[in-house]
Amino acid sequence: MDFLLLLLTAFGNGTLVKAVFSKPTGKTALRTVVTPRAVGGGTVFQAETFRADGKAIHENIPPEDADRLRALISAHGQANLITSVGSCELRTSKSGKTALLGGEKLARALSAEAPPRVEIAANNRRKAHILQGDEPFLRLLDVSDANGRVHDKKQAKFRQINRFLELIRDCLPALPQAGELRVCDLCCGKSYLSFAAYHYFANVLGRTVRMTGVDLKPDVIDRCNLAARALGWGGLEFLCGDVSRYDAGGHVHLVISLHACDTATDLVLSRAVRWGADAILSTPCCHHELNHTLNCPALGFIGAHSMLRQKLCDAATDALRLKYLEASGYSVAALELIDPEETPKNILLRGLRDRSFDPQSDRARRLWAEYETAKRFLVGENAHVQEALSPQTETEQPRLSS
């Protein structure tokens, strides 16, 4: 079975979701994603090529242009075809030998009667994002140009911000429905998310918001404060300092954090729990601590391989964090932030406060026992190492106050 024939068949019967071409033979492109697109009364293959220089190039390929499609296939070492009824993968070795995995099975599925069709997007249809790209704060932060077009190099960031706002929207039932909202963005960095969240609450939902971003970099914080003042957003402030020393001054309704590095994520979670946050949304970044301290003979067959060890530690660290939140009275979930093709840092940890949770109950004691048992399983009985994996406790150091 030929990959091109499968591609054209899926396109023709309306089951094509996308085809992803990777491992290019050239050096200028990274990958190409092909999707069906309605253009000018007809349907074409729309190819979006992501280049090494950060730009994305679009090309519309008519289905009858088999030569162009064949050239696209031959220019890549791997091609994945994804349809509503199944998928297959074409691999091409450096010597030119090809292997089509799952091709026959997909061919049978494509030939079935009345396969589920895929809705085809149109070029002139505006995507139903919360943000459209023409918002003033996106222009000010140089995410989009003066005409409201998102820069090619910022497309991934734009999608990431929109997805995070969708996850915030899902948390709205857990937040107060009236009155001022208190929001903190911890380890806020360049603060794209702070500005987006403030815009969503204040300008889209019309809520009164008092929001604080905290980070260690003074130059970044200065730029963020200048931008907030330029926008006239009096409810948004940025403070320079250590998150562990920041005092929010009382209850916080929502704590967010995007890619806080390594144990900084644990600091974020511990502060959020201390403030009794109604909702917590945190996307971890690197996971080094457990990789350095893993001491679990039962998992030694995984830990012996560096790549698998890192993946294990990534998953175990985030699972341990979710167990900590659960033991602290939160219902928890691990969610996908964005397409893993764009970034491997795509796991978001969500905690929604259970208002009926009793910290003195048998359930609470059982959850804490499970949390401590999980730590001991991963790192042994070394108390110092266990403490390094735990959310940080209060210190007597002076604190930043908003």
Buried (B, 14 or more C-beta within 10 A) or exposed (E): BBBBEBBBBBBEBBBBBBBBBBEBEEEEBBBBBBBBBBBEEEBBBBBBBBBEEEEBEEBBBEBEEBEEBEEBBEBBBBBBBBBBBBBBBBBBEEEEEBEBEBBEBBBEBBEEEEBEEBEBEEEEEEEEBBBBBBBBBBBBBEBBBEEEEBBBEBBBBBBBBBBBBEBBEBBBEBBEEEEEBBBBBBBBBBBBBBBBBBBBBBBEEEBEBBBBBBBEEEEBBEBBBEBBEEBEBEBBBBBBBBBBBBEBEEEBBBBBBBBBEBBBBBBBBBBBBBBBBBBBBBBBBBBBBBBEBBBBEEBEEBBEEEEEBBBBBBBBBBBBBBBBBBBBBBEBEEBEBBEEBBEEBBBBBBBBBBEEBEEEEEBBEEBBEEBBEBBBBBBBEEEEBBEBBBBBEEEEEEBBEB
